[in-house]
């Protein structure tokens, strides 16, 4: 129940009008607030309810110890550095990407689950190589890196599932005092799908120390080059690449240089562009589910295992069915790229890359 402040009568009337207009929004937010209030004070050790909630709903994808199952599912250790309680609740209830939502979870169970996610692991679930020699500061940063950054940037910071090689990053190499690296970590790079992280200054400096160790190790590593220079991927013939795109490569059947590929050379360059050209593995598959009554439901694949198929429809609603009760057909945008592998020649790839790098 809202209580108006002791002000003049006109102020009270205005306050009533404002609260009335906000009433519907407040009701919609009530479940989130209830769960959030219950999860504000994380326990030093997880309670049994939180452990059980994680085991029942999360462990199958994110691992028994929150360590993640790469490359598909990220670790959840340290998730409180990326998401507030409110955002965690929203993701749990609504889902995100391939993760299904759990809208029917009661507030106490959600609160216990979040409390568990915010506790430190009882034993190391991610660790550095035994022969890695680090200062105490860099070792602490290595733990933070493995828990929060390795999923994208690789365990050795030399590039991973979606993130670039930090040992060759211009920001990293040009940062003398750690402020530039800290700013990127703290603020994120939303345009490149990197989230912001809530670390203390000491945690940021330890993370910087670890990344610098990795830069030094990478620079001194033997065995030749660690990557591919952008210039090495600009040796093809642009005209031949355009002809291949519109002809033998079949690229124009699904893509348009003025549509989905417009400006792609500004978003990706060098090896990242070539990797995306050869296998755009992060493209979301589409699915059409045919129900027993003959109704067809289409959307993007949100969840799939041996027993369940789930999708998000055009309205963003999540729906799922037991696989033994429906028929479904998957349309994978990446499959055409995979099918093209045996048909490419080296010249085809160089020419196509030369053409794609003109799409700015």
C-alpha positions as a Markdown table, in Angstrom:
| # | Residue | x | y | z |
|---|---|---|---|---|
| 1 | Unk | 0.0 | 0.0 | 0.0 |
| 2 | Unk | 1.4 | 3.4 | -1.0 |
| 3 | Unk | 1.6 | 6.2 | 1.6 |
| 4 | Unk | 1.5 | 9.8 | 0.5 |
| 5 | Unk | 3.9 | 12.3 | 2.0 |
| 6 | Unk | 2.5 | 15.0 | 4.3 |
| 7 | Unk | 2.3 | 17.8 | 1.7 |
| 8 | Unk | -0.4 | 20.2 | 0.7 |
| 9 | Unk | -3.7 | 18.9 | -0.8 |
| 10 | Unk | -2.7 | 19.7 | -4.4 |
| 11 | Unk | 0.4 | 17.7 | -4.0 |
| 12 | Unk | -1.5 | 14.8 | -2.6 |
| 13 | Unk | -3.9 | 14.8 | -5.6 |
| 14 | Unk | -1.0 | 14.9 | -8.0 |
| 15 | Unk | 0.6 | 12.0 | -6.1 |
| 16 | Unk | -2.5 | 9.9 | -6.3 |
| 17 | Unk | -2.8 | 10.5 | -10.1 |
| 18 | Unk | 0.9 | 9.5 | -10.6 |
| 19 | Unk | 0.6 | 6.4 | -8.5 |
| 20 | Unk | -2.6 | 5.3 | -10.2 |
| 21 | Unk | -0.9 | 5.6 | -13.6 |
| 22 | Unk | 2.0 | 3.5 | -12.3 |
| 23 | Unk | -0.2 | 0.9 | -10.7 |
| 24 | Unk | -0.3 | -1.5 | -13.7 |
| 25 | Unk | 3.5 | -1.4 | -14.1 |
| 26 | Unk | 4.0 | -2.0 | -10.4 |
| 27 | Unk | 1.8 | -5.1 | -10.6 |
| 28 | Unk | 3.7 | -6.4 | -13.5 |
| 29 | Unk | 7.0 | -5.9 | -11.7 |
| 30 | Unk | 5.8 | -7.4 | -8.4 |
| 31 | Unk | 7.1 | -11.0 | -9.0 |
| 32 | Unk | 10.6 | -9.6 | -10.0 |
| 33 | Unk | 10.7 | -7.4 | -6.9 |
| 34 | Unk | 9.6 | -10.2 | -4.6 |
| 35 | Unk | 12.3 | -12.5 | -5.8 |
| 36 | Unk | 14.9 | -9.7 | -6.0 |
| 37 | Unk | 14.2 | -8.7 | -2.4 |
| 38 | Unk | 14.6 | -12.3 | -1.2 |
| 39 | Unk | 17.9 | -12.6 | -3.1 |
| 40 | Unk | 19.6 | -9.4 | -2.0 |
| 41 | Unk | 21.7 | -10.9 | 0.8 |
| 42 | Unk | 23.6 | -13.9 | -0.5 |
| 43 | Unk | 24.5 | -16.5 | 2.0 |
| 44 | Unk | 28.2 | -17.3 | 2.7 |
| 45 | Unk | 27.4 | -20.9 | 1.7 |
| 46 | Unk | 24.6 | -22.1 | -0.5 |
| 47 | Unk | 21.5 | -23.5 | 1.1 |
| 48 | Unk | 20.1 | -26.8 | 0.1 |
| 49 | Unk | 17.2 | -25.2 | -1.8 |
| 50 | Unk | 19.5 | -23.3 | -4.0 |
| 51 | Unk | 21.7 | -26.3 | -4.7 |
| 52 | Unk | 18.6 | -28.4 | -5.6 |
| 53 | Unk | 17.2 | -25.6 | -7.8 |
| 54 | Unk | 20.4 | -25.4 | -9.8 |
| 55 | Unk | 20.6 | -29.2 | -10.1 |
| 56 | Unk | 17.1 | -29.5 | -11.3 |
| 57 | Unk | 17.1 | -26.6 | -13.8 |
| 58 | Unk | 20.6 | -25.5 | -14.8 |
| 59 | Unk | 23.2 | -28.3 | -14.3 |
| 60 | Unk | 22.3 | -30.2 | -17.5 |
| 61 | Unk | 23.6 | -27.3 | -19.6 |
| 62 | Unk | 26.0 | -25.3 | -17.3 |
| 63 | Unk | 27.7 | -28.2 | -15.6 |
| 64 | Unk | 27.4 | -29.7 | -12.1 |
| 65 | Unk | 29.8 | -27.1 | -10.6 |
| 66 | Unk | 28.7 | -24.1 | -12.7 |
| 67 | Unk | 31.8 | -24.6 | -14.9 |
| 68 | Unk | 30.0 | -24.4 | -18.2 |
| 69 | Unk | 29.9 | -26.9 | -21.0 |
| 70 | Unk | 31.9 | -25.4 | -23.9 |
| 71 | Unk | 31.4 | -24.3 | -26.6 |
| 72 | Unk | 27.6 | -24.1 | -26.2 |
| 73 | Unk | 27.0 | -23.1 | -22.6 |
| 74 | Unk | 29.0 | -20.6 | -20.6 |
| 75 | Unk | 30.2 | -21.0 | -17.0 |
| 76 | Unk | 28.0 | -19.3 | -14.3 |
| 77 | Unk | 30.7 | -19.0 | -11.7 |
| 78 | Unk | 31.0 | -15.2 | -11.0 |
| 79 | Unk | 27.7 | -14.4 | -12.9 |
| 80 | Unk | 27.0 | -11.7 | -10.3 |
| 81 | Unk | 29.8 | -9.6 | -12.0 |
| 82 | Unk | 27.8 | -9.6 | -15.2 |
| 83 | Unk | 24.1 | -9.4 | -14.1 |
| 84 | Unk | 22.3 | -7.7 | -11.3 |
| 85 | Unk | 19.7 | -9.8 | -9.3 |
| 86 | Unk | 16.9 | -8.2 | -11.4 |
| 87 | Unk | 18.5 | -9.2 | -14.7 |
| 88 | Unk | 19.2 | -12.7 | -13.4 |
| 89 | Unk | 15.5 | -13.1 | -12.4 |
| 90 | Unk | 14.5 | -11.8 | -15.9 |
| 91 | Unk | 16.7 | -14.3 | -17.7 |
| 92 | Unk | 15.5 | -17.2 | -15.5 |
| 93 | Unk | 11.8 | -16.3 | -16.1 |
| 94 | Unk | 12.0 | -15.3 | -19.7 |
| 95 | Unk | 15.0 | -17.2 | -21.1 |
| 96 | Unk | 17.7 | -15.9 | -23.4 |
| 97 | Unk | 18.9 | -17.1 | -26.8 |
| 98 | Unk | 19.0 | -20.9 | -26.7 |
| 99 | Unk | 18.1 | -21.0 | -23.0 |
| 100 | Unk | 14.5 | -21.6 | -22.3 |
| 101 | Unk | 12.5 | -19.5 | -19.7 |
| 102 | Unk | 11.2 | -20.9 | -16.4 |
| 103 | Unk | 8.2 | -18.6 | -15.8 |
| 104 | Unk | 6.5 | -20.9 | -13.4 |
| 105 | Unk | 9.4 | -21.0 | -10.8 |
| 106 | Unk | 8.1 | -19.6 | -7.5 |
| 107 | Unk | 9.8 | -16.6 | -6.0 |
| 108 | Unk | 11.4 | -18.5 | -3.1 |
| 109 | Unk | 13.0 | -21.0 | -5.5 |
| 110 | Unk | 14.3 | -18.3 | -7.8 |
| 111 | Unk | 15.7 | -16.4 | -4.7 |
| 112 | Unk | 17.4 | -19.6 | -3.5 |
| 113 | Unk | 18.8 | -20.3 | -7.0 |
| 114 | Unk | 20.2 | -16.7 | -7.3 |
| 115 | Unk | 21.7 | -17.0 | -3.8 |
| 116 | Unk | 23.5 | -20.2 | -4.9 |
| 117 | Unk | 24.7 | -18.6 | -8.1 |
| 118 | Unk | 26.3 | -15.8 | -6.1 |
| 119 | Unk | 28.3 | -18.0 | -3.7 |
| 120 | Unk | 31.9 | -18.9 | -4.3 |
| 121 | Unk | 32.5 | -22.5 | -5.5 |
| 122 | Unk | 33.4 | -24.9 | -2.7 |
| 123 | Unk | 36.3 | -26.2 | -4.9 |
| 124 | Unk | 38.1 | -24.8 | -7.9 |
| 125 | Unk | 36.0 | -25.5 | -11.0 |
| 126 | Unk | 38.4 | -23.8 | -13.4 |
| 127 | Unk | 42.1 | -23.7 | -12.9 |
| 128 | Unk | 45.3 | -22.5 | -14.6 |
| 129 | Unk | 47.8 | -25.0 | -15.9 |
| 130 | Unk | 49.9 | -26.5 | -13.2 |
| 131 | Unk | 53.1 | -25.2 | -14.8 |
| 132 | Unk | 51.9 | -21.6 | -15.0 |
| 133 | Unk | 54.1 | -19.3 | -12.9 |
| 134 | Unk | 52.3 | -16.2 | -11.9 |
| 135 | Unk | 52.6 | -13.5 | -9.3 |
| 136 | Unk | 49.8 | -13.5 | -6.7 |
| 137 | Unk | 48.1 | -10.6 | -8.4 |
| 138 | Unk | 48.2 | -12.2 | -11.8 |
| 139 | Unk | 47.1 | -15.6 | -10.4 |
| 140 | Unk | 44.0 | -13.9 | -8.9 |
| 141 | Unk | 43.4 | -12.2 | -12.2 |
| 142 | Unk | 43.7 | -15.6 | -14.0 |
| 143 | Unk | 40.9 | -17.0 | -11.8 |
| 144 | Unk | 38.7 | -14.1 | -12.7 |
| 145 | Unk | 39.6 | -14.4 | -16.4 |
| 146 | Unk | 38.8 | -18.1 | -16.5 |
| 147 | Unk | 35.5 | -17.6 | -14.8 |
| 148 | Unk | 34.3 | -14.6 | -16.8 |
| 149 | Unk | 36.4 | -14.1 | -20.0 |
| 150 | Unk | 37.7 | -17.5 | -21.2 |
| 151 | Unk | 34.4 | -18.6 | -22.7 |
| 152 | Unk | 34.8 | -15.9 | -25.4 |
| 153 | Unk | 38.5 | -15.1 | -25.4 |
| 154 | Unk | 40.0 | -18.6 | -24.8 |
| 155 | Unk | 41.7 | -19.9 | -21.7 |
| 156 | Unk | 45.0 | -18.5 | -22.8 |
| 157 | Unk | 43.5 | -15.1 | -23.9 |
| 158 | Unk | 44.4 | -15.9 | -27.6 |
| 159 | Unk | 40.9 | -16.0 | -28.9 |
| 160 | Unk | 38.0 | -18.3 | -28.3 |
| 161 | Unk | 34.4 | -19.0 | -29.3 |
| 162 | Unk | 33.4 | -15.5 | -30.2 |
| 163 | Unk | 36.0 | -13.1 | -28.7 |
| 164 | Unk | 39.2 | -11.9 | -30.4 |
| 165 | Unk | 42.8 | -12.7 | -29.4 |
| 166 | Unk | 43.6 | -10.3 | -26.6 |
| 167 | Unk | 47.4 | -10.8 | -26.9 |
| 168 | Unk | 47.2 | -9.0 | -30.3 |
| 169 | Unk | 44.6 | -6.4 | -29.3 |
| 170 | Unk | 45.5 | -2.8 | -30.0 |
| 171 | Unk | 43.8 | -1.7 | -26.8 |
| 172 | Unk | 45.7 | -4.2 | -24.7 |
| 173 | Unk | 49.1 | -3.6 | -26.4 |
| 174 | Unk | 48.7 | 0.2 | -26.1 |
| 175 | Unk | 47.5 | 0.3 | -22.5 |
| 176 | Unk | 50.4 | 1.4 | -20.2 |
| 177 | Unk | 48.6 | 1.7 | -16.9 |
| 178 | Unk | 45.6 | -0.6 | -17.2 |
| 179 | Unk | 43.0 | 2.1 | -17.5 |
| 180 | Unk | 42.0 | 1.3 | -21.1 |
| 181 | Unk | 41.6 | -2.4 | -20.4 |
| 182 | Unk | 39.7 | -1.6 | -17.2 |
| 183 | Unk | 37.4 | 0.8 | -19.1 |
| 184 | Unk | 36.4 | -1.9 | -21.7 |
| 185 | Unk | 35.8 | -4.5 | -19.0 |
| 186 | Unk | 33.8 | -2.1 | -16.8 |
| 187 | Unk | 31.7 | -0.6 | -19.6 |
| 188 | Unk | 31.5 | -3.5 | -22.0 |
| 189 | Unk | 31.3 | -3.2 | -25.8 |
| 190 | Unk | 27.7 | -3.7 | -26.5 |
| 191 | Unk | 28.0 | -3.2 | -30.2 |
| 192 | Unk | 30.3 | -6.3 | -30.2 |
| 193 | Unk | 28.1 | -8.2 | -27.7 |
| 194 | Unk | 30.6 | -8.0 | -24.8 |
| 195 | Unk | 28.7 | -7.4 | -21.5 |
| 196 | Unk | 29.8 | -5.0 | -18.8 |
| 197 | Unk | 31.4 | -6.4 | -15.7 |
| 198 | Unk | 31.1 | -5.2 | -12.2 |
| 199 | Unk | 34.6 | -5.6 | -10.7 |
| 200 | Unk | 36.4 | -3.7 | -8.0 |
| 201 | Unk | 39.5 | -1.7 | -8.9 |
| 202 | Unk | 41.7 | -4.3 | -7.3 |
| 203 | Unk | 40.0 | -7.1 | -9.3 |
| 204 | Unk | 40.4 | -5.1 | -12.5 |
| 205 | Unk | 44.2 | -4.6 | -11.8 |
| 206 | Unk | 44.7 | -8.3 | -11.2 |
| 207 | Unk | 42.8 | -9.1 | -14.5 |
| 208 | Unk | 45.1 | -6.6 | -16.3 |
| 209 | Unk | 48.2 | -8.3 | -14.7 |
| 210 | Unk | 47.1 | -11.7 | -16.0 |
| 211 | Unk | 46.4 | -10.4 | -19.5 |
| 212 | Unk | 49.8 | -8.9 | -19.6 |
| 213 | Unk | 51.4 | -12.2 | -18.6 |
| 214 | Unk | 49.6 | -13.8 | -21.5 |
| 215 | Unk | 50.8 | -11.1 | -23.9 |
| 216 | Unk | 54.4 | -11.7 | -22.8 |
| 217 | Unk | 54.0 | -15.5 | -23.1 |
| 218 | Unk | 52.4 | -15.3 | -26.5 |
| 219 | Unk | 55.1 | -12.9 | -27.8 |
| 220 | Unk | 57.9 | -15.3 | -26.7 |
| 221 | Unk | 56.2 | -18.5 | -27.9 |
| 222 | Unk | 58.1 | -20.5 | -30.4 |
| 223 | Unk | 56.7 | -22.1 | -33.5 |
| 224 | Unk | 56.1 | -19.2 | -35.7 |
| 225 | Unk | 53.1 | -17.0 | -36.2 |
| 226 | Unk | 50.2 | -17.1 | -33.8 |
| 227 | Unk | 47.6 | -15.6 | -36.2 |
| 228 | Unk | 46.9 | -14.3 | -39.6 |
| 229 | Unk | 47.4 | -10.7 | -40.7 |
| 230 | Unk | 44.6 | -8.9 | -42.4 |
| 231 | Unk | 46.8 | -8.2 | -45.4 |
| 232 | Unk | 47.3 | -11.9 | -45.9 |
| 233 | Unk | 43.6 | -12.3 | -46.6 |
| 234 | Unk | 43.4 | -9.5 | -49.2 |
| 235 | Unk | 45.2 | -11.2 | -52.0 |
| 236 | Unk | 42.2 | -12.4 | -54.1 |
| 237 | Unk | 40.5 | -10.9 | -57.1 |
| 238 | Unk | 37.5 | -8.7 | -56.2 |
| 239 | Unk | 35.7 | -9.2 | -59.5 |
| 240 | Unk | 36.2 | -12.9 | -59.5 |
| 241 | Unk | 34.9 | -13.0 | -55.9 |
| 242 | Unk | 31.7 | -11.1 | -56.8 |
| 243 | Unk | 31.1 | -13.5 | -59.7 |
| 244 | Unk | 31.6 | -16.5 | -57.4 |
| 245 | Unk | 29.2 | -14.9 | -54.9 |
| 246 | Unk | 26.5 | -14.5 | -57.5 |
| 247 | Unk | 27.2 | -17.7 | -59.4 |
| 248 | Unk | 29.0 | -20.9 | -58.5 |
| 249 | Unk | 29.1 | -20.2 | -54.8 |
| 250 | Unk | 25.4 | -19.8 | -54.5 |
| 251 | Unk | 25.9 | -17.1 | -51.8 |
| 252 | Unk | 23.3 | -14.7 | -53.3 |
| 253 | Unk | 20.5 | -17.3 | -52.8 |
| 254 | Unk | 20.6 | -16.5 | -49.0 |
| 255 | Unk | 22.6 | -13.3 | -48.7 |
| 256 | Unk | 22.5 | -9.7 | -50.1 |
| 257 | Unk | 25.5 | -7.3 | -50.3 |
| 258 | Unk | 22.9 | -4.5 | -49.7 |
| 259 | Unk | 20.9 | -6.4 | -47.1 |
| 260 | Unk | 22.2 | -8.7 | -44.4 |
| 261 | Unk | 25.9 | -8.3 | -45.5 |
| 262 | Unk | 25.8 | -4.5 | -45.8 |
| 263 | Unk | 28.8 | -3.2 | -43.8 |
| 264 | Unk | 30.0 | -6.7 | -42.8 |
| 265 | Unk | 33.6 | -5.7 | -43.5 |
| 266 | Unk | 33.2 | -2.9 | -40.8 |
| 267 | Unk | 31.9 | -5.5 | -38.3 |
| 268 | Unk | 34.5 | -8.2 | -38.9 |
| 269 | Unk | 37.9 | -8.2 | -40.4 |
| 270 | Unk | 40.7 | -10.6 | -41.2 |
| 271 | Unk | 40.5 | -14.1 | -39.8 |
| 272 | Unk | 37.2 | -13.4 | -38.0 |
| 273 | Unk | 35.6 | -12.4 | -41.3 |
| 274 | Unk | 36.9 | -15.6 | -43.0 |
| 275 | Unk | 35.8 | -17.8 | -40.2 |
| 276 | Unk | 32.3 | -16.3 | -40.3 |
| 277 | Unk | 32.2 | -16.8 | -44.1 |
| 278 | Unk | 33.3 | -20.5 | -43.9 |
| 279 | Unk | 31.1 | -21.4 | -40.9 |
| 280 | Unk | 28.8 | -18.9 | -39.2 |
| 281 | Unk | 28.3 | -21.2 | -36.3 |
| 282 | Unk | 26.4 | -18.6 | -34.2 |
| 283 | Unk | 23.5 | -18.3 | -36.6 |
| 284 | Unk | 20.3 | -19.3 | -34.9 |
| 285 | Unk | 18.5 | -22.3 | -36.5 |
| 286 | Unk | 14.9 | -22.1 | -37.5 |
| 287 | Unk | 12.3 | -24.8 | -36.8 |
| 288 | Unk | 8.8 | -25.7 | -37.9 |
| 289 | Unk | 6.9 | -27.9 | -35.4 |
| 290 | Unk | 3.9 | -29.8 | -36.6 |
| 291 | Unk | 1.5 | -30.5 | -33.8 |
| 292 | Unk | -0.7 | -33.7 | -33.6 |
| 293 | Unk | -3.7 | -31.7 | -34.8 |
| 294 | Unk | -1.8 | -30.6 | -37.9 |
| 295 | Unk | -1.1 | -27.0 | -36.8 |
| 296 | Unk | 2.4 | -25.8 | -37.8 |
| 297 | Unk | 4.3 | -23.5 | -35.4 |
| 298 | Unk | 7.5 | -21.8 | -36.6 |
| 299 | Unk | 10.2 | -19.8 | -34.9 |
| 300 | Unk | 13.9 | -19.8 | -33.9 |
| 301 | Unk | 15.3 | -22.8 | -32.1 |
| 302 | Unk | 15.5 | -21.9 | -28.4 |
| 303 | Unk | 16.2 | -25.3 | -26.9 |
| 304 | Unk | 16.8 | -28.8 | -28.2 |
| 305 | Unk | 17.8 | -32.1 | -26.7 |
| 306 | Unk | 16.8 | -35.7 | -27.1 |
| 307 | Unk | 13.5 | -35.2 | -25.3 |
| 308 | Unk | 12.4 | -31.6 | -26.0 |
| 309 | Unk | 12.2 | -29.1 | -28.8 |
| 310 | Unk | 11.6 | -25.5 | -27.9 |
| 311 | Unk | 11.3 | -22.3 | -30.0 |
| 312 | Unk | 10.6 | -18.6 | -29.8 |
| 313 | Unk | 7.9 | -17.5 | -32.1 |
| 314 | Unk | 7.7 | -14.1 | -33.9 |
| 315 | Unk | 6.1 | -12.6 | -30.8 |
| 316 | Unk | 9.1 | -13.7 | -28.7 |
| 317 | Unk | 7.0 | -16.2 | -26.7 |
| 318 | Unk | 8.8 | -19.5 | -25.7 |
| 319 | Unk | 7.0 | -22.8 | -26.5 |
| 320 | Unk | 8.2 | -26.3 | -26.2 |
| 321 | Unk | 7.0 | -29.9 | -26.8 |
| 322 | Unk | 8.1 | -33.4 | -26.2 |
| 323 | Unk | 9.9 | -34.7 | -29.3 |
| 324 | Unk | 7.9 | -37.9 | -29.2 |
| 325 | Unk | 4.6 | -36.0 | -29.6 |
| 326 | Unk | 5.4 | -33.7 | -32.5 |
| 327 | Unk | 7.2 | -33.7 | -35.8 |
| 328 | Unk | 9.7 | -30.9 | -36.5 |
| 329 | Unk | 12.0 | -29.7 | -39.3 |
| 330 | Unk | 15.2 | -27.7 | -38.7 |
| 331 | Unk | 16.3 | -25.1 | -41.1 |
| 332 | Unk | 20.0 | -24.4 | -40.4 |
| 333 | Unk | 21.5 | -21.3 | -42.1 |
| 334 | Unk | 25.0 | -22.6 | -41.4 |
| 335 | Unk | 24.4 | -25.9 | -43.2 |
| 336 | Unk | 24.8 | -24.4 | -46.6 |
| 337 | Unk | 28.2 | -23.1 | -45.6 |
| 338 | Unk | 29.2 | -26.5 | -44.3 |
| 339 | Unk | 28.0 | -28.2 | -47.5 |
| 340 | Unk | 30.2 | -25.8 | -49.5 |
| 341 | Unk | 33.4 | -26.9 | -47.8 |
| 342 | Unk | 34.4 | -29.7 | -50.3 |
| 343 | Unk | 33.6 | -27.5 | -53.3 |
| 344 | Unk | 35.9 | -24.6 | -52.4 |
| 345 | Unk | 39.3 | -24.1 | -54.1 |
| 346 | Unk | 41.9 | -21.9 | -52.5 |
| 347 | Unk | 41.3 | -19.4 | -55.2 |
| 348 | Unk | 37.6 | -19.4 | -54.5 |
| 349 | Unk | 38.2 | -18.5 | -50.9 |
| 350 | Unk | 40.7 | -15.8 | -51.6 |
| 351 | Unk | 38.5 | -14.2 | -54.2 |
| 352 | Unk | 35.4 | -14.4 | -52.1 |
| 353 | Unk | 37.2 | -12.8 | -49.2 |
| 354 | Unk | 38.5 | -10.0 | -51.4 |
| 355 | Unk | 34.9 | -9.3 | -52.4 |
| 356 | Unk | 33.5 | -9.4 | -48.9 |
| 357 | Unk | 36.1 | -7.0 | -47.7 |
| 358 | Unk | 34.6 | -4.4 | -50.1 |
| 359 | Unk | 31.2 | -4.5 | -48.4 |
| 360 | Unk | 31.6 | -1.5 | -46.1 |
